[in-house]
Amino acid sequence: MTQRALVLNIIKKEKNVGTKDGTIPSTWLKVPFCKAEVENESANFPRDIFCSSSNKLGVDADEEMVTGLVSSAYLAMQNSNSGVNKSANQVVKTYSGNIYFGKCKEWIEGNGELKRLLITAYRFAVKLSIDETIFGDNETVEEYLDSMSELECDWYIGLETDAAWHTSLEESKKFVFTLGLNTEGMYSSRTLSLTKLPMFTGQLNSENVTSIWSALSFELLYLTNDDEERYSIQAHPNILRNIVTQAADLPLGYPVFSSGVQHISTL
């Protein structure tokens, strides 16, 4: 799954930069693995995703170059402390970007954009794996590409501590998703969805408000009723009597907000 997502990310990078010549930095191709290791991993290269995404995006990508790059990047994850193990701890560590790449560290850390694409691909793979467990597999390559397109357009998949998380909320991204370990030591995922909430507004005429304040004045000033359960403060949902009573000027009303005790020195 990670390889599939990484293939799509690299194809899109070529499309965004321009033609295939020179779009992939030469330092990306200086992989820290021997030819035999890369060729062995290349047997798992998702060629169907490569061909479909290249055609769909109209990119004349170099299949041999992309195959070697994706296979090497995947090998780097396999050789890291997180690896590609499926234990919850390893998944969360890799998702969080907490990866020590060992002998591949210089290659990965020296190519920040490649590292970002690799971690992004892994995060997308985690989200798609969860979705497929719940809703079923993507049966065709087209369905997979549509799912990836939806994640890229409508979702932010990362960490709550990332600046991009807060930016996505401010930009009204439809969905944001994260994976992590909570304070109780439990692994969990979190999804926030942008939804429309109905808001009800209303208006009180001035006679209604004036009558409530008049009754309040009569009860407190003329009848001197200081009962905490007096009639004038009993709730009435249709005319919002309790809220209107609070809004009256002091000393008849009382503030909705209180700052607490304030100490004033007289010295």
Steps between C-alpha positions, in 0.01 A plus 500: 500500500785740583667425166177578316461835670866587447477419128207741467683772697808475278294501179321815619832662585614448143176648370526803727862577413479446127639239264673192630848628412655638815182491709637244743811635680813303423567456874180296526646244262820448703343217697693327781418148377669267258338424167400149605306628805309753293421250226376249755262758653395618154307174460238654733476826304131588433528536123122520458489814715796648313345449157151617598615808690745599224226475236242676715732789582653515153856454626767326292682360803811284482378165632847364571600809698175509700521126568853530638417808707182357654664165571798670666279725713298199611822314583604799712185459707562129535850573630381764747427446868128523421517287190178391340384284791129503566510530879308800633812652652698483176211633293456803727874570512530490122181703453641764736822519299700369795729288283869423529609392154833349600737478206241680286488801730737717294308425179152562648585792728703663224195499273229667705239494224549128446461439873181706504357305206592172668336587832196644321468180298515294818232714667273466199560126501400478866178695436412289196573178692260608776234591243539171317470308826172678576346550156672235287786501251529719194429238236655680204793731435255776406329471839836522673598812304162657576552428871845657490366803315231546764756481781718760332216741426270467801722373781797606706678193636773573751558595863303736721826672592577587137448858389327360191233345726397843629527650153266232367243585766524871420461424129188289571644170379216248487681239710811477716641172628770404745637192669669483836541380855280664763586579863351169614740303284238404243550524125229697328407687186311826482295642216344845492232576241386838379122517534231764476308567821159666497490819704168631627461872555216700644397848607331630812288811466576789730164478681581147612838601642364815662218307668742247648727774634198688638381190685853451629515858631159468665592174670842605625459870576135527603425157645866456610486133411850353521392137474750310282206315342279805445258499210681755283803276447311180417590377154258555216638358174268691268595844623849416632407648836799375694751636247317834472499532879875446511545770236330770709719779635650450844391472775186337358670271253814297545783442257531179302878528531687559824871570520524355849628669813713808433729629774535878519759653727390803706851584615 
